[in-house]
Amino acid sequence: MSDGRINRTQWRALIAAGLGWGFDGLDGYLYILVAIPFVTQLLDKQAPDAEVILKASIIQAVFLVGWAVGGAVFGRIGDRLGRARTLTLTILTYALFTGAAFFATEWWHLLIFRFIAALGIGGEWAAGSALVSEMLHKRHRAWASATLQSCYMLGMIAASLTAGWMKGLEPRYVFLVGVLPAFLVLWIRWAVPEPEEWKGAAEREGMPGVGALFAPAMRRTTLLVIALTSIALTTVWGFLYFAPQAIRAMPEVAGWGREEVNALVMRVTIVFLIVNIVANYFATYLAKWVGYRAAFLVMLGGSAAAFLIGFRQPPSLASITLVTCAASFFALGVFGIFPLYVPPLFPTLIRTLGAGFTYNVGRLAAALGTLYGGVISAKAGGPSAAIWWLGLLYLPGLVVALMMPELTDAAREKRGADEGAGTL
């Protein structure tokens, strides 16, 4: 790896992580696309009402809690067991329990299945990002980070196409597609070894406790990453969850049939996700050129403008694509920076734990944000109002961005030298 070229093993690691993230996006977004009609069916309602909206929001909130728990639990497993092994466990978990949602007959069945699936999805982010961070040369970090996040978006596009393809079937059938990632684990176990960096550290050093994340040398970094990811995740999941509902709530589509509305949701979603793929590369190369702190300021500032201007009033059929694309470019684009920014902030033997814990604890905040948005949507203004109110969180987010550590190649090399000398 000294000459910076990517060898076959590194390509396999990148492909494994990319496919894992892609299936993350597929399994994570399937529910959002069918949430209201499926929960309406499970509650035996003739049409969506306030109870349906609230319980659908509760399921999504519990999903995000599971995501946070999975990030922490599988993060610890990833530091002990290895990145590639943990990747296989997480993919198997979310694949099997996404498929299990097909068998739900009560709304709380769906809640349980989504929670367990989320454990795997949360753990996969930490394992995959650490695997790629430790395998690739520094010259490839910008495009690799953007590519990983774009794989997630491709998974979401696949979910949208799946929902569109199955628009004439009952909502539960879309979850059967979520079982497909289970077959990926066989290839990963055969093709992807553990990173040498992890193996060397595991042989040389004792495994630090979880408290190492809050040791004096790491405490500030840990708390700042938690704050930034909490704000970014709460707002973006508010957008992703309520945007399809905002489309369905537009007066212009009130007289449309279910299949026509579903087709519109699919088209708008695919367009703003494609825009986001462009944004991922913009954000990562912006961070490379001007630094991480400045890139976070640009992306969060753009997100604030997109949310607070675009959703100040409910969007119309003429404006929905523009406002969702603007929100997607900035609010989703910032996540292109995270995969290879967050893991190197932490020493090797708490890297997966640190990435999983700090990134995914933001899901807890996002869960509360989803419930808060669900209450607003049900009682005080609809889904567009929920997105607008959540967008106010970007204002303190700009303050947090100013305080984030600036990760440089020199800092990475110093950390590697310190670890080689046996220090944490």
C-alpha positions as CSV (number, residue, x, y, z in Angstrom):
1,M,0.0,0.0,0.0
2,S,3.1,2.3,0.2
3,D,2.7,3.5,-3.4
4,G,-1.0,4.4,-2.8
5,R,-2.3,1.8,-5.3
6,I,-5.4,-0.2,-4.4
7,N,-4.7,-3.9,-4.4
8,R,-7.2,-6.7,-4.8
9,T,-7.8,-7.2,-1.1
10,Q,-8.5,-3.5,-0.6
11,W,-10.9,-3.5,-3.5
12,R,-12.7,-6.4,-1.9
13,A,-12.9,-4.6,1.4
14,L,-14.3,-1.5,-0.3
15,I,-16.8,-3.5,-2.3
16,A,-17.9,-5.4,0.8
17,A,-18.5,-2.2,2.8
18,G,-20.2,-0.5,-0.2
19,L,-22.6,-3.4,-0.7
20,G,-23.3,-3.6,3.1
21,W,-24.1,0.1,3.0
22,G,-26.2,-0.3,-0.1
23,F,-28.3,-2.9,1.6
24,D,-28.4,-0.7,4.7
25,G,-30.1,1.9,2.6
26,L,-32.5,-0.6,1.0
27,D,-33.6,-2.2,4.3
28,G,-33.7,1.0,6.2
29,Y,-35.8,2.9,3.7
30,L,-38.3,0.3,2.7
31,Y,-40.5,1.0,5.8
32,I,-40.5,4.7,5.2
33,L,-42.0,4.3,1.7
34,V,-44.9,2.1,3.0
35,A,-45.2,3.2,6.6
36,I,-48.6,4.9,6.5
37,P,-50.4,2.4,4.2
38,F,-48.9,-0.6,6.1
39,V,-49.7,0.7,9.6
40,T,-53.2,1.7,8.4
41,Q,-53.7,-1.9,7.3
42,L,-52.2,-3.4,10.6
43,L,-54.5,-1.2,12.7
44,D,-57.5,-2.3,10.5
45,K,-58.4,1.3,9.5
46,Q,-60.1,2.3,6.3
47,A,-57.9,5.4,5.9
48,P,-55.0,7.0,7.7
49,D,-55.8,9.0,10.8
50,A,-54.0,10.5,13.8
51,E,-53.5,7.1,15.4
52,V,-51.9,5.7,12.3
53,I,-49.5,8.7,12.0
54,L,-48.5,8.5,15.6
55,K,-47.9,4.7,15.7
56,A,-46.0,4.8,12.4
57,S,-43.8,7.5,13.9
58,I,-43.3,5.4,17.1
59,I,-42.1,2.4,14.9
60,Q,-39.6,4.7,13.1
61,A,-38.5,6.1,16.4
62,V,-37.9,2.7,17.9
63,F,-36.0,1.7,14.7
64,L,-33.7,4.7,15.2
65,V,-33.2,3.6,18.9
66,G,-32.2,0.1,17.7
67,W,-29.8,1.7,15.2
68,A,-28.1,3.5,18.1
69,V,-27.9,0.5,20.3
70,G,-26.6,-1.6,17.4
71,G,-23.9,0.9,16.7
72,A,-22.6,0.7,20.2
73,V,-23.0,-3.1,20.7
74,F,-21.6,-4.1,17.4
75,G,-18.9,-1.4,17.7
76,R,-17.5,-3.2,20.7
77,I,-17.8,-6.5,19.0
78,G,-16.0,-5.1,16.0
79,D,-13.0,-4.1,18.1
80,R,-12.8,-7.5,19.7
81,L,-13.8,-9.9,16.9
82,G,-12.7,-7.9,13.9
83,R,-14.1,-5.6,11.2
84,A,-14.9,-8.2,8.5
85,R,-16.4,-10.8,10.9
86,T,-18.6,-8.1,12.5
87,L,-19.7,-6.9,9.1
88,T,-21.1,-10.4,8.3
89,L,-23.0,-10.5,11.6
90,T,-24.6,-7.1,11.1
91,I,-25.7,-7.8,7.5
92,L,-27.2,-11.1,8.5
93,T,-29.1,-9.5,11.3
94,Y,-30.7,-6.7,9.4
95,A,-31.5,-8.9,6.3
96,L,-33.4,-11.6,8.3
97,F,-35.4,-9.3,10.4
98,T,-36.3,-6.9,7.5
99,G,-37.8,-10.0,5.8
100,A,-39.6,-10.9,9.0
101,A,-41.6,-7.7,8.8
102,F,-43.6,-9.5,6.0
103,F,-45.2,-11.7,8.7
104,A,-46.3,-8.9,11.0
105,T,-50.0,-9.0,11.8
106,E,-50.1,-6.3,14.6
107,W,-48.4,-2.9,14.6
108,W,-46.2,-3.9,17.5
109,H,-45.0,-7.0,15.6
110,L,-43.6,-4.6,13.0
111,L,-42.1,-2.4,15.7
112,I,-40.1,-5.4,17.2
113,F,-38.9,-6.6,13.8
114,R,-37.8,-3.1,12.8
115,F,-35.9,-2.7,16.1
116,I,-33.9,-5.9,15.7
117,A,-33.2,-5.1,12.0
118,A,-31.9,-1.7,13.1
119,L,-29.4,-3.3,15.5
120,G,-27.6,-4.8,12.4
121,I,-27.9,-1.6,10.3
122,G,-26.3,0.5,13.1
123,G,-23.5,-2.0,13.6
124,E,-22.8,-2.2,9.9
125,W,-21.9,1.5,9.6
126,A,-19.2,1.2,12.3
127,A,-17.7,-2.0,11.0
128,G,-17.7,-1.0,7.3
129,S,-16.3,2.5,7.9
130,A,-13.5,1.2,10.1
131,L,-12.7,-1.5,7.6
132,V,-12.3,0.9,4.8
133,S,-10.5,3.5,6.8
134,E,-7.8,1.0,7.9
135,M,-7.4,-0.6,4.5
136,L,-7.1,2.3,2.1
137,H,-4.3,4.8,1.4
138,K,-4.9,8.4,2.3
139,R,-5.0,9.6,-1.3
140,H,-8.3,7.6,-1.7
141,R,-10.1,8.8,1.3
142,A,-12.2,11.5,-0.3
143,W,-13.7,9.5,-3.1
144,A,-14.0,6.3,-1.0
145,S,-16.0,8.2,1.7
146,A,-18.3,9.7,-0.9
147,T,-18.7,6.3,-2.6
148,L,-19.6,4.5,0.6
149,Q,-22.3,7.1,1.3
150,S,-23.5,7.0,-2.3
151,C,-23.9,3.2,-2.0
152,Y,-26.3,3.9,0.8
153,M,-28.2,6.2,-1.5
154,L,-28.3,3.6,-4.3
155,G,-29.8,1.3,-1.7
156,M,-32.5,3.8,-1.0
157,I,-33.1,4.2,-4.8
158,A,-33.5,0.4,-5.0
159,A,-36.0,0.6,-2.1
160,S,-38.0,3.3,-4.1
161,L,-37.9,1.1,-7.2
162,T,-39.0,-1.9,-5.2
163,A,-41.9,0.0,-3.7
164,G,-42.8,1.3,-7.2
165,W,-42.5,-2.2,-8.8
166,M,-44.7,-3.7,-6.0
167,K,-47.2,-0.8,-5.9
168,G,-50.1,-3.0,-6.8
169,L,-49.4,-5.5,-4.0
170,E,-50.0,-5.2,-0.2
171,P,-47.3,-3.1,1.5
172,R,-45.8,-6.1,3.4
173,Y,-44.4,-7.6,0.3
174,V,-41.7,-5.0,-0.1
175,F,-39.9,-6.4,3.0
176,L,-39.2,-9.8,1.3
177,V,-36.7,-8.0,-0.9
178,G,-34.8,-7.1,2.3
179,V,-33.7,-10.7,2.7
180,L,-31.3,-10.6,-0.3
181,P,-28.3,-9.1,1.7
182,A,-28.1,-12.4,3.7
183,F,-26.4,-14.0,0.7
184,L,-23.7,-11.3,0.7
185,V,-22.2,-12.7,4.0
186,L,-21.0,-15.9,2.3
187,W,-18.8,-13.9,-0.1
188,I,-17.5,-11.5,2.6
189,R,-16.4,-14.4,4.9
190,W,-14.5,-15.9,1.9
191,A,-13.0,-12.8,0.3
192,V,-12.4,-10.1,3.0
193,P,-9.6,-10.5,5.6
194,E,-9.2,-8.4,8.7
195,P,-7.1,-5.2,8.4
196,E,-3.4,-5.6,9.4
197,E,-3.7,-2.4,11.4
198,W,-6.4,-4.0,13.6
199,K,-4.6,-7.4,13.9
200,G,-1.3,-5.7,14.9
201,A,-3.0,-3.5,17.5
202,A,-5.0,-6.5,18.9
203,E,-1.8,-8.5,19.3
204,R,0.2,-5.7,20.8
205,E,-2.2,-4.0,23.2
206,G,-4.8,-4.9,25.7
207,M,-8.4,-4.1,24.8
208,P,-9.4,-0.7,26.3
209,G,-12.6,-0.4,28.2
210,V,-15.6,1.6,27.0
211,G,-14.6,4.3,29.4
212,A,-11.7,5.1,27.1
213,L,-14.0,7.1,24.9
214,F,-14.4,9.6,27.8
215,A,-10.8,9.6,29.0
216,P,-9.3,13.1,29.2
217,A,-7.6,12.8,25.9
218,M,-10.8,11.7,24.1
219,R,-13.7,13.3,26.0
220,R,-13.9,16.5,24.0
221,T,-13.8,14.7,20.6
222,T,-16.4,12.1,21.7
223,L,-18.8,14.7,23.0
224,L,-18.4,17.0,19.9
225,V,-19.0,14.1,17.5
226,I,-22.1,13.1,19.4
227,A,-23.4,16.6,19.2
228,L,-22.8,17.0,15.5
229,T,-24.2,13.6,14.5
230,S,-27.2,14.0,16.7
231,I,-28.2,17.3,15.0
232,A,-27.4,15.9,11.5
233,L,-29.2,12.6,12.0
234,T,-32.3,14.2,13.7
235,T,-32.8,16.6,10.9
236,V,-32.1,14.3,8.0
237,W,-34.3,11.5,9.3
238,G,-37.0,14.0,9.8
239,F,-36.7,15.0,6.2
240,L,-36.5,11.4,4.9
241,Y,-39.4,10.2,7.0
242,F,-41.8,13.2,6.4
243,A,-40.9,14.0,2.8
244,P,-42.9,11.1,1.3
245,Q,-45.8,12.1,3.6
246,A,-45.5,15.7,2.5
247,I,-45.9,14.5,-1.1
248,R,-48.9,12.5,-0.3
249,A,-50.5,15.4,1.6
250,M,-50.3,17.9,-1.4
251,P,-53.8,19.1,-2.3
252,E,-53.1,18.5,-6.0
253,V,-52.9,14.7,-5.5
254,A,-55.9,14.4,-3.3
255,G,-58.0,12.9,-6.1
256,W,-55.3,10.6,-7.4
257,G,-55.4,6.8,-7.0
258,R,-53.0,5.0,-4.6
259,E,-50.8,3.7,-7.4
260,E,-50.5,7.2,-9.0
261,V,-49.5,8.7,-5.7
262,N,-47.0,5.9,-5.0
263,A,-45.4,6.5,-8.4
264,L,-45.0,10.2,-7.7
265,V,-43.4,9.5,-4.4
266,M,-41.0,7.1,-6.1
267,R,-40.1,9.5,-8.9
268,V,-39.4,12.5,-6.5
269,T,-37.4,10.3,-4.1
270,I,-35.2,8.9,-6.9
271,V,-34.5,12.4,-8.2
272,F,-33.4,13.8,-4.9
273,L,-31.4,10.7,-4.1
274,I,-29.5,11.1,-7.4
275,V,-28.8,14.7,-6.5
276,N,-27.5,13.5,-3.2
277,I,-25.0,11.2,-4.8
278,V,-23.5,14.3,-6.6
279,A,-23.5,16.1,-3.2
280,N,-21.6,13.3,-1.5
281,Y,-18.6,13.9,-3.8
282,F,-19.0,17.7,-3.6
283,A,-18.9,17.5,0.2
284,T,-15.9,15.1,0.5
285,Y,-13.8,17.0,-2.0
286,L,-14.8,20.3,-0.3
287,A,-13.5,18.9,3.0
288,K,-10.3,17.9,1.2
289,W,-9.8,21.3,-0.2
290,V,-10.9,23.6,2.6
291,G,-10.8,21.3,5.7
292,Y,-13.5,19.4,7.5
293,R,-14.6,22.3,9.8
294,A,-15.3,24.7,6.9
295,A,-17.0,21.9,4.9
296,F,-19.4,21.2,7.8
297,L,-20.2,24.9,8.0
298,V,-21.1,25.1,4.3
299,M,-23.2,21.9,4.3
300,L,-25.1,22.7,7.6
301,G,-25.6,26.3,6.5
302,G,-27.1,25.1,3.2
303,S,-29.3,22.6,5.1
304,A,-30.7,25.3,7.3
305,A,-31.6,27.4,4.3
306,A,-33.1,24.5,2.4
307,F,-35.3,23.4,5.4
308,L,-36.4,26.8,6.7
309,I,-37.1,28.4,3.3
310,G,-38.2,25.3,1.3
311,F,-40.7,24.0,4.0
312,R,-41.9,27.3,5.4
313,Q,-45.1,26.5,3.5
314,P,-46.3,23.1,2.3
315,P,-44.7,22.4,-1.1
316,S,-46.8,22.1,-4.2
317,L,-46.7,19.8,-7.2
318,A,-44.7,22.4,-9.0
319,S,-42.1,22.9,-6.2
320,I,-41.7,19.6,-4.5
321,T,-38.8,18.3,-6.6
322,L,-36.9,21.6,-6.2
323,V,-37.3,21.8,-2.4
324,T,-36.5,18.1,-1.8
325,C,-33.4,18.3,-4.0
326,A,-32.1,21.3,-2.2
327,A,-32.6,19.6,1.2
328,S,-31.1,16.4,-0.1
329,F,-28.0,18.1,-1.5
330,F,-27.0,19.7,1.8
331,A,-28.7,17.7,4.6
332,L,-27.8,14.3,3.1
333,G,-24.6,15.4,1.4
334,V,-22.9,16.2,4.7
335,F,-23.0,12.5,5.4
336,G,-20.5,11.9,2.6
337,I,-17.9,13.3,5.0
338,F,-18.6,11.2,8.0
339,P,-17.4,7.6,6.9
340,L,-13.7,8.5,6.8
341,Y,-13.8,11.5,9.2
342,V,-15.2,9.8,12.3
343,P,-13.3,6.5,12.6
344,P,-9.7,8.0,12.5
345,L,-10.6,10.3,15.3
346,F,-10.3,7.3,17.6
347,P,-7.4,4.9,18.3
348,T,-7.5,1.5,16.6
349,L,-8.8,-0.6,19.5
350,I,-11.7,1.7,20.2
351,R,-12.2,2.8,16.6
352,T,-15.2,0.7,15.7
353,L,-16.7,1.4,19.2
354,G,-16.0,5.1,18.9
355,A,-17.4,5.4,15.4
356,G,-20.4,3.2,16.2
357,F,-21.2,4.9,19.6
358,T,-20.7,8.6,18.6
359,Y,-22.4,8.3,15.2
360,N,-25.2,6.1,16.3
361,V,-26.0,7.7,19.6
362,G,-27.4,10.5,17.4
363,R,-30.1,8.0,16.4
364,L,-31.5,8.4,19.9
365,A,-31.9,12.1,19.3
366,A,-33.3,11.3,15.9
367,A,-35.8,9.0,17.5
368,L,-37.1,11.8,19.8
369,G,-37.1,14.1,16.8
370,T,-39.3,11.7,14.8
371,L,-41.7,11.5,17.7
372,Y,-41.8,15.2,18.0
373,G,-42.3,15.6,14.3
374,G,-45.0,13.0,14.3
375,V,-46.9,15.0,16.9
376,I,-46.5,18.2,14.9
377,S,-47.6,16.4,11.7
378,A,-50.7,14.8,13.4
379,K,-51.9,17.8,15.3
380,A,-50.3,21.1,14.2
381,G,-49.5,21.6,10.5
382,G,-48.7,18.4,8.7
383,P,-45.5,16.8,7.6
384,S,-44.0,20.0,6.0
385,A,-44.3,21.7,9.4
386,A,-42.5,18.9,11.0
387,I,-39.6,19.2,8.6
388,W,-39.5,23.0,9.2
389,W,-39.4,22.8,13.0
390,L,-36.7,20.2,12.9
391,G,-34.7,22.4,10.6
392,L,-34.1,24.9,13.4
393,L,-31.6,22.4,14.9
394,Y,-29.2,23.4,12.2
395,L,-28.6,26.7,13.9
396,P,-26.9,25.2,17.0
397,G,-25.3,22.7,14.6
398,L,-23.3,25.6,13.0
399,V,-21.9,26.4,16.4
400,V,-20.9,22.8,16.9
401,A,-19.3,22.7,13.5
402,L,-17.0,25.6,14.4
403,M,-15.7,23.5,17.4
404,M,-15.0,20.2,15.5
405,P,-11.4,18.9,15.5
406,E,-9.6,19.4,12.2
407,L,-8.4,15.9,11.1
408,T,-5.1,16.1,9.1
409,D,-2.7,13.5,7.7
410,A,-0.1,14.6,10.2
411,A,-2.5,14.0,13.0
412,R,-3.3,10.5,11.6
413,E,0.4,9.7,11.3
414,K,1.1,10.9,14.9
415,R,-1.7,8.7,16.3
416,G,-0.3,5.7,14.4
417,A,3.1,6.3,15.9
418,D,1.7,6.7,19.4
419,E,-0.2,3.4,19.1
420,G,2.9,1.7,17.8
421,A,4.7,2.8,20.9
422,G,2.0,1.3,23.0
423,T,0.1,4.5,24.0
424,L,-3.6,5.2,23.5
